[in-house]
Amino acid sequence: MRSSYASIAALLVAVAGVLAGNGVLTTLLPVRAELEHFPALAISLMGSAYFGGMLAGAFLTPRLVQRFGHIKAFGLSSICGAVMILVAGTLVEPHAWVVIGFLRGFFLAGIYAIVESYLQGKAENRIRGRLLGLYSITQYGGWAIGNQFMRLGDPAAFTIFGIAAAVVIVCLAPLLLIEDGPPPKGSRRAGMRLLWLLRTTPVGFVCATLIGFANGPFWSLTPVYATKLGMDGVQTGTLISAITLGSAAFQFPVGRLSDAFDRRKVLIGLTTLTALVEIGIYWSGKLLVGWPFVITGFVLGGIISTQYYASSAYTNDITGRDNAVGVASALLFLYCIGAVLGPVTAYAIMQWLGDPGLYLHNAGIHAAMAVFILLRVLRSPGSDRAGTTSMANQ
């Protein structure tokens, strides 16, 4: 048991480093692209290529894990990601950065799917929510730390790229020192089985897609909305930091809650509360600005970000450890599809109802999730605790 805890701790240290190194690129690449006067189309294509890479990575990761195991697959994906950071800092050219964006998305999707499936394979149902909450805190902490690398050099120079790549590589060291084999290599089949997942757990399938549909526009368009409210760069940065901090702060408490109660009912509560907050933001309009909006962002970030892992924990309770790799990849694939399509529909709603329409758009999605899960609970009201017969039907 101690070796399992040690391997999980080492993996989380590695995850923090990998995401810190890659997290700074979410800020650094657009800033550097503006400094280099990249065309607006090229900058947009960089983002699209990134999500395209994530879709491809989610699709191919199960085969990578089946061939090499979790630890080697994680190390390979992380090192390739570090190489992409170095190449981006060396080859500053629009077409190259579009390709690099695709490859970064590919390797990061692999990292997400590998880590989540590893943890799902290690976790018992009674602690699954808390373990995923701890992993999520590590994720957000890594991203937050990584963005502070912007203070360490000139965005127009190579320095920050070099630091980011070095952090990724150094943080892999603890993982290599752990003599602990990975969980069983794989699912009963190597690839994603989306139809099987839909039949096995409609709640997991639908939630992964709709959460991506809401989170995609939330993260990409909230800074735009804040700017249109008249918030300056510092205020907008404070808002995003508050959302990130809220995302981290809520993870473990909600994970603990989902371990103690039916995870579906926890999801109903989260999605309903989210919809109510979003409706409040919509009706407040431009009256909600400055610190009140920052505080609201902290709360909203917390209740939004916990939904994916509560849904993932529920799904893995049902599908079992043998399917952890394929399930993690399938959920990530569905999330990315939603994240690609969500900003398009949200933008259309914003054009129709004004900028606050972003939050009415997301409120509709979260309300639909709450209703769908409620209908599933009414159909199969038993708890989702391990060993219940109702789980097999969900």
C-alpha positions as CSV (number, residue, x, y, z in Angstrom):
1,M,0.0,0.0,0.0
2,R,2.8,2.4,0.9
3,S,4.4,1.8,-2.6
4,S,1.1,2.7,-4.2
5,Y,0.9,5.9,-2.2
6,A,4.5,6.7,-3.2
7,S,3.9,6.0,-6.8
8,I,0.8,8.3,-6.8
9,A,2.7,11.0,-5.0
10,A,5.6,10.8,-7.5
11,L,3.1,10.9,-10.4
12,L,1.4,14.0,-9.0
13,V,4.8,15.8,-8.7
14,A,5.5,14.9,-12.3
15,V,2.0,16.1,-13.3
16,A,2.5,19.5,-11.6
17,G,5.8,20.0,-13.4
18,V,4.4,19.0,-16.8
19,L,1.4,21.2,-16.5
20,A,3.5,24.1,-15.1
21,G,5.8,23.9,-18.1
22,N,2.9,23.7,-20.5
23,G,0.6,26.1,-18.6
24,V,2.8,29.1,-19.3
25,L,2.5,28.5,-23.0
26,T,-1.3,29.2,-22.9
27,T,-0.2,32.8,-22.1
28,L,3.2,33.0,-23.7
29,L,2.3,31.8,-27.2
30,P,-0.5,34.3,-27.8
31,V,1.6,37.1,-26.4
32,R,4.7,36.2,-28.5
33,A,2.4,35.8,-31.6
34,E,1.2,39.3,-31.1
35,L,4.8,40.6,-30.7
36,E,5.8,38.8,-33.9
37,H,2.7,40.2,-35.7
38,F,1.3,36.8,-36.6
39,P,-2.0,37.0,-38.6
40,A,-5.1,36.8,-36.6
41,L,-6.1,33.7,-38.6
42,A,-2.9,32.0,-37.6
43,I,-3.5,32.6,-33.9
44,S,-7.0,31.2,-34.2
45,L,-5.7,28.2,-36.1
46,M,-3.2,27.6,-33.3
47,G,-6.1,27.1,-30.8
48,S,-8.1,25.0,-33.2
49,A,-5.1,22.8,-33.9
50,Y,-4.5,22.3,-30.2
51,F,-8.0,20.9,-29.6
52,G,-7.7,18.8,-32.8
53,G,-4.5,17.3,-31.3
54,M,-6.3,16.6,-28.1
55,L,-9.0,14.7,-30.0
56,A,-6.4,12.6,-31.7
57,G,-4.4,12.1,-28.5
58,A,-7.5,10.9,-26.7
59,F,-8.2,8.4,-29.5
60,L,-4.7,6.9,-29.7
61,T,-3.7,6.9,-26.0
62,P,-5.3,3.5,-25.1
63,R,-3.0,1.8,-27.6
64,L,0.0,3.6,-26.3
65,V,-0.7,2.5,-22.7
66,Q,-1.5,-1.1,-23.7
67,R,1.9,-1.3,-25.5
68,F,4.2,0.4,-22.9
69,G,2.2,0.7,-19.6
70,H,1.2,3.8,-17.8
71,I,4.5,5.1,-16.5
72,K,6.5,4.7,-19.7
73,A,3.6,6.2,-21.7
74,F,3.4,9.1,-19.4
75,G,7.2,9.7,-19.5
76,L,7.2,9.5,-23.3
77,S,4.3,11.9,-23.8
78,S,5.9,14.3,-21.3
79,I,9.3,14.3,-22.9
80,C,7.8,14.8,-26.3
81,G,5.8,17.7,-24.9
82,A,9.0,19.3,-23.5
83,V,10.6,18.9,-27.0
84,M,7.6,20.8,-28.5
85,I,8.2,23.7,-26.0
86,L,11.8,23.9,-27.1
87,V,10.9,23.8,-30.8
88,A,8.3,26.5,-30.3
89,G,10.9,28.8,-28.7
90,T,13.4,28.1,-31.5
91,L,11.1,28.0,-34.6
92,V,9.0,31.2,-34.3
93,E,6.8,30.9,-37.4
94,P,3.0,30.9,-37.8
95,H,2.8,27.6,-39.8
96,A,5.2,25.9,-37.5
97,W,3.2,27.0,-34.4
98,V,0.0,25.6,-35.8
99,V,1.7,22.2,-36.2
100,I,3.2,22.5,-32.7
101,G,-0.2,23.4,-31.3
102,F,-1.6,20.2,-32.7
103,L,1.3,18.1,-31.3
104,R,1.0,19.8,-27.9
105,G,-2.7,19.0,-27.7
106,F,-1.9,15.4,-28.8
107,F,0.7,14.8,-26.1
108,L,-1.3,16.7,-23.3
109,A,-4.4,14.7,-24.1
110,G,-2.3,11.5,-23.7
111,I,-1.0,12.8,-20.3
112,Y,-4.5,13.6,-19.0
113,A,-5.9,10.2,-20.1
114,I,-2.9,8.3,-18.8
115,V,-2.8,9.9,-15.4
116,E,-6.6,9.7,-14.9
117,S,-6.7,6.1,-15.9
118,Y,-3.8,5.3,-13.6
119,L,-5.5,6.9,-10.6
120,Q,-8.8,5.3,-11.5
121,G,-7.0,1.9,-11.6
122,K,-5.5,2.5,-8.1
123,A,-8.5,4.0,-6.4
124,E,-11.2,2.1,-4.6
125,N,-14.7,3.5,-5.0
126,R,-14.8,4.8,-1.5
127,I,-11.9,7.2,-2.0
128,R,-12.1,7.8,-5.8
129,G,-13.7,11.3,-5.6
130,R,-11.1,12.5,-3.1
131,L,-8.2,11.1,-5.1
132,L,-9.4,12.8,-8.3
133,G,-10.0,16.0,-6.3
134,L,-6.3,15.9,-5.2
135,Y,-5.3,15.3,-8.9
136,S,-7.4,18.2,-10.0
137,I,-5.8,20.5,-7.4
138,T,-2.4,19.5,-8.7
139,Q,-3.6,20.3,-12.2
140,Y,-4.8,23.8,-11.4
141,G,-1.8,24.4,-9.1
142,G,0.6,23.5,-12.0
143,W,-1.2,25.8,-14.4
144,A,-1.2,28.7,-11.9
145,I,2.5,28.2,-11.1
146,G,3.4,27.9,-14.8
147,N,1.8,31.3,-15.6
148,Q,4.2,32.9,-13.1
149,F,7.1,31.9,-15.3
150,M,6.1,35.0,-17.4
151,R,7.9,37.0,-14.8
152,L,11.2,35.3,-15.4
153,G,12.1,36.6,-18.8
154,D,11.2,38.6,-21.9
155,P,8.3,37.0,-23.9
156,A,10.2,38.0,-27.0
157,A,13.2,35.8,-26.0
158,F,13.9,32.1,-25.6
159,T,14.4,32.2,-21.8
160,I,10.8,31.3,-20.7
161,F,10.6,28.5,-23.2
162,G,13.8,27.0,-21.9
163,I,12.7,27.3,-18.2
164,A,9.4,25.7,-19.0
165,A,11.0,22.7,-20.8
166,A,13.5,22.3,-18.0
167,V,10.8,22.2,-15.3
168,V,8.9,19.5,-17.2
169,I,12.0,17.3,-17.5
170,V,13.3,17.8,-13.9
171,C,9.9,17.0,-12.4
172,L,9.9,13.6,-14.2
173,A,12.8,12.5,-12.0
174,P,10.8,11.4,-8.9
175,L,8.7,9.1,-11.1
176,L,11.7,7.3,-12.4
177,L,12.9,6.5,-8.9
178,I,9.7,4.6,-7.9
179,E,10.0,0.9,-8.3
180,D,6.3,0.3,-8.7
181,G,4.6,-1.3,-11.6
182,P,1.6,0.4,-13.2
183,P,-1.9,-0.9,-12.7
184,P,-3.1,-3.6,-15.1
185,K,-2.2,-2.4,-18.6
186,G,-5.4,-2.2,-20.0
187,S,-8.8,-2.4,-20.9
188,R,-10.5,-5.4,-22.4
189,R,-10.1,-3.6,-25.7
190,A,-7.4,-1.1,-26.5
191,G,-9.5,1.6,-28.2
192,M,-12.3,3.8,-27.2
193,R,-15.8,2.3,-27.3
194,L,-18.1,5.3,-27.3
195,L,-21.3,3.3,-28.0
196,W,-20.5,0.8,-25.3
197,L,-19.9,3.8,-22.9
198,L,-23.2,5.3,-23.9
199,R,-25.0,2.0,-23.2
200,T,-23.2,1.3,-20.0
201,T,-23.4,4.8,-18.4
202,P,-25.5,7.4,-20.2
203,V,-24.9,9.8,-17.4
204,G,-21.1,9.6,-17.9
205,F,-21.4,10.0,-21.7
206,V,-23.8,12.9,-21.7
207,C,-22.1,14.7,-18.8
208,A,-18.6,14.6,-20.4
209,T,-20.0,16.1,-23.6
210,L,-22.1,18.8,-22.0
211,I,-19.4,19.8,-19.5
212,G,-17.0,20.4,-22.4
213,F,-19.8,22.3,-24.2
214,A,-20.1,24.7,-21.2
215,N,-16.4,24.8,-20.1
216,G,-15.0,25.6,-23.5
217,P,-16.8,28.9,-23.9
218,F,-16.5,29.7,-20.2
219,W,-12.7,29.6,-20.2
220,S,-12.2,31.1,-23.6
221,L,-14.8,33.8,-23.6
222,T,-14.9,35.0,-20.0
223,P,-11.8,37.1,-20.4
224,V,-13.4,38.7,-23.5
225,Y,-16.6,39.4,-21.6
226,A,-14.6,40.9,-18.7
227,T,-12.8,43.2,-21.2
228,K,-16.1,44.3,-22.7
229,L,-17.3,45.2,-19.1
230,G,-14.5,47.7,-19.0
231,M,-12.2,45.7,-16.7
232,D,-8.5,46.4,-17.5
233,G,-5.8,43.8,-17.9
234,V,-4.9,43.6,-14.2
235,Q,-8.6,43.2,-13.2
236,T,-9.2,40.6,-15.9
237,G,-6.1,38.7,-14.7
238,T,-7.4,38.9,-11.1
239,L,-10.7,37.5,-12.3
240,I,-9.1,34.5,-14.1
241,S,-6.8,33.9,-11.0
242,A,-9.9,33.9,-8.8
243,I,-11.7,31.4,-11.1
244,T,-8.6,29.2,-11.0
245,L,-8.3,29.4,-7.2
246,G,-11.9,28.5,-6.8
247,S,-11.4,25.6,-9.2
248,A,-8.7,24.3,-6.9
249,A,-10.4,25.1,-3.6
250,F,-13.6,23.2,-4.3
251,Q,-12.0,20.0,-5.6
252,F,-11.3,18.0,-2.4
253,P,-14.5,19.0,-0.5
254,V,-16.7,18.1,-3.5
255,G,-14.6,14.9,-4.0
256,R,-15.2,13.9,-0.4
257,L,-18.9,14.7,-0.8
258,S,-19.2,12.5,-3.9
259,D,-17.5,9.7,-2.0
260,A,-20.1,9.9,0.8
261,F,-23.3,10.2,-1.3
262,D,-24.7,9.1,-4.7
263,R,-22.5,10.9,-7.1
264,R,-25.4,11.6,-9.5
265,K,-27.2,13.5,-6.7
266,V,-24.0,15.5,-6.1
267,L,-23.9,16.3,-9.8
268,I,-27.5,17.4,-9.8
269,G,-26.7,19.8,-7.0
270,L,-23.6,21.2,-8.7
271,T,-25.3,21.7,-12.1
272,T,-28.4,23.3,-10.6
273,L,-26.3,25.7,-8.4
274,T,-24.2,26.5,-11.5
275,A,-27.2,27.3,-13.6
276,L,-28.7,29.6,-10.9
277,V,-25.4,31.5,-10.5
278,E,-25.1,31.9,-14.3
279,I,-28.7,33.1,-14.6
280,G,-27.8,35.7,-11.9
281,I,-24.8,36.9,-13.9
282,Y,-27.0,37.2,-17.0
283,W,-29.7,39.2,-15.3
284,S,-27.1,41.4,-13.5
285,G,-25.5,42.3,-16.8
286,K,-23.0,45.1,-16.6
287,L,-24.0,45.9,-13.0
288,L,-21.8,42.9,-11.9
289,V,-18.3,44.2,-12.4
290,G,-15.0,44.6,-10.5
291,W,-14.6,42.7,-7.1
292,P,-18.2,41.4,-7.0
293,F,-17.6,39.7,-10.3
294,V,-14.2,38.4,-9.1
295,I,-15.9,36.9,-6.0
296,T,-18.7,35.4,-8.2
297,G,-16.0,34.0,-10.5
298,F,-14.3,32.3,-7.5
299,V,-17.5,30.5,-6.7
300,L,-18.5,29.7,-10.3
301,G,-15.0,28.4,-11.0
302,G,-15.3,26.0,-8.1
303,I,-18.7,24.5,-8.9
304,I,-18.0,24.3,-12.6
305,S,-14.6,22.6,-12.4
306,T,-15.6,19.9,-10.0
307,Q,-18.3,18.5,-12.3
308,Y,-16.0,16.6,-14.7
309,Y,-14.2,14.6,-12.1
310,A,-17.4,13.8,-10.2
311,S,-18.9,12.5,-13.4
312,S,-15.7,10.6,-14.2
313,A,-15.6,9.0,-10.8
314,Y,-19.2,7.9,-11.2
315,T,-18.5,6.5,-14.7
316,N,-15.5,4.5,-13.4
317,D,-17.4,3.2,-10.5
318,I,-19.6,1.4,-13.1
319,T,-17.1,0.5,-15.8
320,G,-14.4,-0.9,-13.5
321,R,-10.7,-0.8,-13.3
322,D,-10.1,-3.0,-16.3
323,N,-11.6,-0.4,-18.6
324,A,-10.0,2.6,-17.0
325,V,-7.7,3.6,-19.9
326,G,-10.4,3.4,-22.6
327,V,-12.9,5.2,-20.4
328,A,-10.5,8.0,-19.5
329,S,-9.7,8.5,-23.2
330,A,-13.4,8.3,-24.3
331,L,-14.5,10.9,-21.6
332,L,-11.7,13.2,-22.7
333,F,-12.6,12.8,-26.4
334,L,-16.2,13.7,-25.6
335,Y,-15.2,16.6,-23.5
336,C,-13.0,18.0,-26.3
337,I,-15.8,17.6,-28.9
338,G,-18.0,19.7,-26.6
339,A,-15.2,22.2,-26.0
340,V,-14.7,22.7,-29.7
341,L,-18.4,23.2,-30.5
342,G,-19.4,25.2,-27.3
343,P,-17.7,28.5,-28.2
344,V,-19.4,28.5,-31.6
345,T,-22.9,28.3,-30.1
346,A,-22.0,30.6,-27.2
347,Y,-20.8,33.2,-29.6
348,A,-24.1,33.0,-31.6
349,I,-26.1,33.5,-28.4
350,M,-23.9,36.5,-27.4
351,Q,-24.6,38.1,-30.8
352,W,-28.3,37.6,-30.2
353,L,-28.7,38.5,-26.5
354,G,-25.6,40.6,-25.9
355,D,-22.4,39.7,-24.1
356,P,-24.1,38.4,-20.9
357,G,-25.7,35.8,-23.2
358,L,-22.6,33.7,-22.6
359,Y,-23.8,32.8,-19.1
360,L,-27.4,32.2,-20.2
361,H,-26.1,29.8,-22.8
362,N,-24.1,27.9,-20.2
363,A,-27.1,28.0,-17.7
364,G,-29.2,26.2,-20.3
365,I,-26.6,23.5,-20.7
366,H,-26.2,23.0,-16.9
367,A,-30.0,23.0,-16.4
368,A,-30.3,20.4,-19.1
369,M,-27.6,18.3,-17.4
370,A,-29.5,18.5,-14.1
371,V,-32.8,17.4,-15.6
372,F,-31.2,14.5,-17.5
373,I,-29.4,13.2,-14.4
374,L,-32.5,13.6,-12.3
375,L,-34.5,11.5,-14.8
376,R,-31.8,8.8,-14.6
377,V,-31.9,8.9,-10.8
378,L,-35.7,8.5,-10.9
379,R,-35.4,5.6,-13.3
380,S,-32.8,3.9,-11.1
381,P,-32.9,5.5,-7.6
382,G,-30.4,3.2,-5.9
383,S,-27.1,4.6,-4.6
384,D,-24.1,4.5,-6.9
385,R,-22.0,2.9,-4.1
386,A,-19.8,-0.1,-5.2
387,G,-21.7,-3.3,-5.4
388,T,-25.2,-2.0,-5.9
389,T,-27.2,-3.7,-8.7
390,S,-28.6,-0.4,-9.9
391,M,-25.1,0.7,-11.1
392,A,-25.1,-1.9,-13.8
393,N,-28.2,-0.4,-15.4
394,Q,-26.8,3.1,-15.5
